[in-house]
Amino acid sequence: MPRAITAEARLRTRNQLTIPGPIARAAGIEPGERFVVQLEPDDHDTVLLRRVRKSYAGSLPGLWGQDTQAYLEGERKTWR
């Protein structure tokens, strides 16, 4: 099992937080990417940072089987 990558970051006076280099590189984070920040309601020590997807294309691979085009063509034939 791969080990988690851990690094420390410091919140700056203007509420700016820099994502440490090892984390950014491992996650493939690019400048300008957007994130959702979430505070857990029952645990104020836990703050989650989630990347906002640029596209949802390909997020559910295999949902319609391996050949998506064939699946779509089959569905379209039922419309007629």
ZISUL-V403165 format. One record per residue. N is the residue number from 1. SS is DSSP state (h for helix, s for strand, l for the rest). Layout:
n: {N & N}
ss: {SS & SS}
This chain:
n: {1 & 2 & 3 & 4 & 5 & 6 & 7 & 8 & 9 & 10 & 11 & 12 & 13 & 14 & 15 & 16 & 17 & 18 & 19 & 20 & 21 & 22 & 23 & 24 & 25 & 26 & 27 & 28 & 29 & 30 & 31 & 32 & 33 & 34 & 35 & 36 & 37 & 38 & 39 & 40 & 41 & 42 & 43 & 44 & 45 & 46 & 47 & 48 & 49 & 50 & 51 & 52 & 53 & 54 & 55 & 56 & 57 & 58 & 59 & 60 & 61 & 62 & 63 & 64 & 65 & 66 & 67 & 68 & 69 & 70 & 71 & 72 & 73 & 74 & 75 & 76 & 77 & 78 & 79 & 80}
ss: {l & l & l & l & l & l & l & l & l & l & s & l & l & l & l & l & s & l & l & l & h & h & h & h & h & h & h & l & l & l & l & l & l & l & s & s & s & s & s & l & l & l & l & l & l & l & s & s & s & s & s & l & l & l & l & l & l & l & l & l & l & l & l & l & l & l & l & h & h & h & h & h & h & h & h & h & h & h & l & l}
